[in-house]
């Protein structure tokens, strides 16, 4: 193995991608409820919109380890359940079914049709299903189309036929949709172009005459073959198709959307055409034509309509008037504006789900359908249906939303463009600062590890309480009746009702502090106080058990039938409720060797009369388990030694995939003993229900304060609340996927530190928690267990390009630029001109007032750039200053440089390009702007700018001067009075364009846009920049970081992560000679530098890495490489320390590939080796599937995998969990 | 002889099934066009890559996708005059 690599990394994702490439709607659970399945990178996620709460819940997220390219849902006739078809890069068609009881996707069919990978002629790009669920067509961009017939067999199981081919060579497909033909033969419509002739014609005439065709492919169900039934030329600019309802619901056929027009087409029917209205406004170009980018058709009560979206996000409602299968006219009118969507879904419950292309996904509620408003309507009567004719343009005025109202915005980091990790708030763990989004919807986001909490009550109390409990009055009560607060000298009881008020006639002893409160038996209450135990019966009769003379109670634990208390003398007294509801003391007291610090009984398991174990923590750093069985009461069962005295104990059973099966609830659960230590360490060990032995201990440091543990309920599952220097919640990940949840998670709450906590349940808040913080009583709930990173955002103006943290201060500087967008200056001048010519007349509507760009975007115009620099205060969450760049300049690079010639004063340096054209790359020059920091960096002031030949795409502070990558040259500048002064230059350092720079000492790592990284050394004596080592693989570098002096980690545009290292000899030689004469005259090797980099590790995570940093994510954790991806992924690469761990995980990974093959049929190893064979990286995401695999239908899988690595299931689980908790969340 | 025939047949089969499989007389134009078409279809087929272009240019992904497929029609300009 050593020959493959001597470095091994463990790849884990912290945050899955949030981009949605497609969303499909269906009743996947087989119930009435509609659900949405979305493709997010390599993940399939099931979302359940909740109409009553107007929220979208994530139910399941499954990594298929493949590129999901297309999705479709279908339903067999007469069934009520929708299936999902996945077109992926596996060269196979996958049909999935969602199993709601196990909460997992089941693969029903997997049919191979071609090579794997995303290829031109391998189907998978387009997918369409007959609306009656009888057939599906899967097509590639060029040539190939396969039709599968779907049916059911005698057992009512879904069957799939062998594929029928409908190939046509030299044929490019632009869009594909299934026609609604009722129960006639299924028909699929394609937008196609045949390039065969144009490829042969040197005159170019054939190319000019190419027509785009609308083609119908009919599947003859009787003859079982596919024919190209009908082909008709359509508008050359046509780009998408929409199904028009057929059969009894409508006229059938398709809507063909092209530039500026929407057509209705069907074979043998007259066609119709309406224009796509253009925005009217002072800043709008009246000649710019719009296209439809997405849309949705919705059927309701015999009628149907379309919502089609243009490239600016404007939704248009399109309706068809039809009679006897003939379309009479099309109507189109402006509906509302929403973010540009990849998919739109209209739910029957009256909601619209917008899977946004960039930024947050939106969930809207329909308020009306735009039926009777004053919006201008355009009908096809006025327009010629012939696509060769030009159309008179139509215009509309965009306006704020009238028909839909936003009810939920689902956080999405997509596209995540840059990130920095820093601890600016002095918390335990650092925060992740990112810039994401595009155009006016872009944001600066702060990500913090923690669960979101919603505060319900926070009220000040007369004193500082030491503890709080809530209790019901009887066992049957649904909600709590009392809040009991314990102070140093007394107890206060509050009743919960409409209002919370103090009550005094409860029977509770108010003159002493309380140690425990419990609802006992049917209708009794227990109060444990230092001098005794008070048992309050329903009729307010009180019986009291006094503590023995000269001793007091120091610790107590209770459950609904048992009480155990520890006395100051170290004795334990145990009580059990007898048949007539009395507390009976067990005669013998158990004497402990030291002082008891904490006790725990655990709940009485259902159907039993007692919990059979008592856990006792003593100040000699041990925890002992005693039996409570009648024949062996208080007999010691086991002992666990600890590193510090325990401060809190909690026995509770939790959902767990390895535990014993509870047939009633169909979940598995395990009895755990949770231990909190005075040192701030939290342990979780499995408590054997029969022998009482403690096994499988997992440890986690929570904070410097002693840990207190409480059993709480969050989102329907029992969880443990652990309080240290901040509150934490231990729960099992609800997105697990198998019965009984998946991995155990321990996440801090984003809530102030609490001293005590308890559950709280009332009618308004059934699953709350109550806590004491200083003098305050706080009640809060936890809304979501699915997201353990919390986001806060600050709006930005344009698409962010890069961000920079001030070297010393907690401030960020972002540069933003939008291509083909009018700059603020131009917009303002256009508006003022319009106002001048027309006069305002008190009119506040457009063109005189700009609409908010966050919703409506900026007006676009070819060749214009809008760009700005923002100063951002991440602590106050506020942008401090915005500097708009004029003269068609766009900012591309940023650096903070301390110039030694200016007494080490730090300046902000921004590299811009003028009149930049992205493809093919050109510009009329570049500039380097210098800004001075004012007011402690809170403002910046422009000093001067220096013209350079090309836009500088990389800037870096280097030895008290500025290093700039300009085109393929490296230049070193010093700061002068009027402009920058060039001090050194290395020409043609990179083969193409320098896009990134890193440095350590005199070494500079230059990243090229296409050709990986080049190691360059700066020779001060000679003032020369000499490249000495480069790579042999062309990597389209996006980001890099130096892991050590020799090693660079980076990512490329195709979604790879890699580590390359300079050979030790070359590295040493480069630094040997201060003059560099030797290096300069060394012979070039194969037209490159004399040395080549060695590949250390390579991995394909699919998402395009946009930033990579070597840092620590958790307090006391190891350093790891944290990377962020364009689609919103955040991942880590953790170096392995020991060889044994590497061997273990390699074997585990291999076993998992066999036992848990990816859902969409892609080979895991081949997927991770998409461009370059995976090297030195173990896929932690696959390893973590271990926690959720198995379950019903997969019995014994986990045992087999564990057998492969010669460990127990629990030990494997622990090793996997440790890998994560050591470095990440 | 039979072996040679079989090899030819196999090659023809490959060429029919997999667009772009070369042969002894592949011209530079054919080769370049083929590479370009493969490239564009890769841009369209990999969602993150398409998004990368979309973010840089500020155009919606749906529009870019059509633009790239449109470019596949004649990616390397007009074919050269045949010399015969």
Interface residues (C-beta under 8 A of the other chain):
Chain A: X19 X21 X41 X67 X69 X89 X118 X119 X120 X121 X124 X125 X140 X141 X142 X143 X169 X172 X173 X174 X193 X195 X198 X199 X200 X201 X202 X203 X204 X207 X210 X239 X240 X291 X293 X294 X311 X340 X342 X357 X358 X414 X415 X417 X438 X439 X799 X818 X819 X820 X821 X860 X918 X919 X1053 X1054 X1055 X1102 X1103 X1104 X1125 X1126 X1127
Chain B: X18 X19 X20 X33 X37 X38 X41 X42 X44 X45 X46 X47 X48 X49 X51 X52 X54 X55 X56 X57 X58 X59 X60 X61 X62 X63 X66 X69 X72 X73 X74 X78 X79 X80 X81 X82
